[in-house]
Amino acid sequence: MDPKDLMSGFAIPPEVRLSAIPTDPNLASEFHHRLINWINDFHKSLDDEHEVGARLVSFGQSITFHVEDISWWNPSLISFIGKTENGEPVELIQHVSQISILLVKMKRSEPQVPKRPIGFASWEEYESQKK
């Protein structure tokens, strides 16, 4: 008997089917998911006058910038996108094995714009994906 025949007539909700798919924790997409959660938890803990920034110290000098977004390219690249304190755009692309980033509290560059989580349109959207 074909195993598919055993499941005919049973509806499996999409969220169950998706969660049953094993993921590779070494992929950049999985690393990205963990980074987003850590960064947004830090970001959310700050008052309205501050936002999350990042300090990189692996270039022989210290570079601090406002984190605006994070992207990934499987299997192993992560990109941090933001602006320096002077408003200059920056993008750091690194292999997941090389990432060492210090999250810092920075004065918001645009305090009139509501804070939003990194990688999401709203805090509600961010909270719904965490569950």
C-alpha positions in Angstrom: 0.0 0.0 0.0 1.2 3.5 -0.9 1.9 5.6 2.3 0.1 8.5 0.7 -3.1 6.4 0.7 -2.9 6.2 4.5 -3.1 10.0 4.8 -5.9 10.6 2.3 -8.8 12.2 4.0 -6.7 13.8 6.7 -6.2 17.5 6.6 -2.9 18.6 8.0 -2.8 22.4 8.7 -0.1 24.3 6.8 1.7 25.5 10.0 2.1 21.8 11.1 3.4 20.8 7.7 5.9 23.7 7.7 7.1 23.1 11.3 7.7 19.5 10.5 10.2 20.3 7.9 13.7 20.0 9.4 15.9 23.0 9.1 19.6 23.3 8.9 20.8 25.5 11.8 24.0 26.2 9.9 22.2 28.1 7.1 22.4 31.8 7.0 18.5 32.0 6.9 18.4 30.3 10.3 21.2 32.4 11.7 19.3 35.5 10.4 16.2 34.4 12.3 18.2 34.1 15.6 20.0 37.5 15.0 16.7 39.2 14.3 15.2 38.0 17.6 18.3 39.0 19.7 18.6 42.4 18.0 14.8 43.2 18.3 14.7 42.1 21.9 17.5 44.5 22.7 15.9 47.2 20.5 12.6 46.8 22.2 14.1 47.2 25.7 15.4 50.7 24.8 13.5 53.9 25.5 11.9 55.9 22.7 15.0 58.2 22.5 17.3 55.3 21.6 17.6 52.6 19.0 19.8 49.6 18.4 23.2 50.2 16.9 26.1 47.9 16.2 29.8 48.2 16.9 32.2 46.2 14.8 35.7 45.9 16.0 37.2 43.4 13.6 38.7 45.8 11.1 41.5 47.2 13.3 39.2 50.2 14.2 35.8 50.6 15.7 32.8 51.3 13.4 29.5 52.1 15.0 26.3 52.3 13.0 22.5 52.4 13.3 21.1 49.0 12.3 18.3 49.3 9.8 18.0 45.8 8.3 19.7 42.4 8.1 19.5 40.1 5.1 20.9 36.7 4.2 22.1 34.6 1.3 22.2 30.9 1.9 24.2 29.0 2.7 26.4 31.3 4.7 26.3 35.1 4.1 24.7 37.7 6.4 24.4 41.4 5.5 24.0 44.2 8.1 22.5 47.4 6.5 22.5 50.8 8.2 23.9 54.3 8.6 26.9 55.7 10.4 26.4 58.4 13.0 27.1 60.9 10.2 24.3 59.4 8.0 26.6 57.6 5.6 25.1 54.3 4.3 26.9 51.1 5.2 26.5 47.5 4.4 28.6 44.8 6.0 28.6 41.3 4.3 30.1 38.5 6.3 30.2 34.8 6.5 28.2 33.5 9.5 31.3 32.0 11.1 33.0 35.5 11.2 30.2 37.5 12.8 31.1 39.2 16.0 28.9 42.2 16.7 28.3 44.3 19.8 24.8 45.7 20.2 24.9 49.2 21.5 22.3 51.9 22.6 22.4 54.8 20.1 20.6 58.1 20.1 17.9 57.9 17.4 18.7 59.7 14.2 15.0 60.2 13.4 13.1 60.5 16.7 9.9 61.7 15.0 9.5 58.4 13.1 8.0 55.6 15.3 10.5 52.9 16.2 10.0 49.7 14.3 11.6 46.3 14.7 14.5 45.3 12.4 13.2 43.3 9.5 9.5 43.9 10.1 6.9 46.5 9.4 5.5 46.6 13.0 6.1 45.2 16.5 2.8 43.3 16.1 4.2 41.5 13.0 7.4 40.8 14.8 5.6 39.3 17.9 3.4 37.2 15.7 6.3 35.5 14.0 8.0 34.7 17.4 5.1 32.4 18.4 
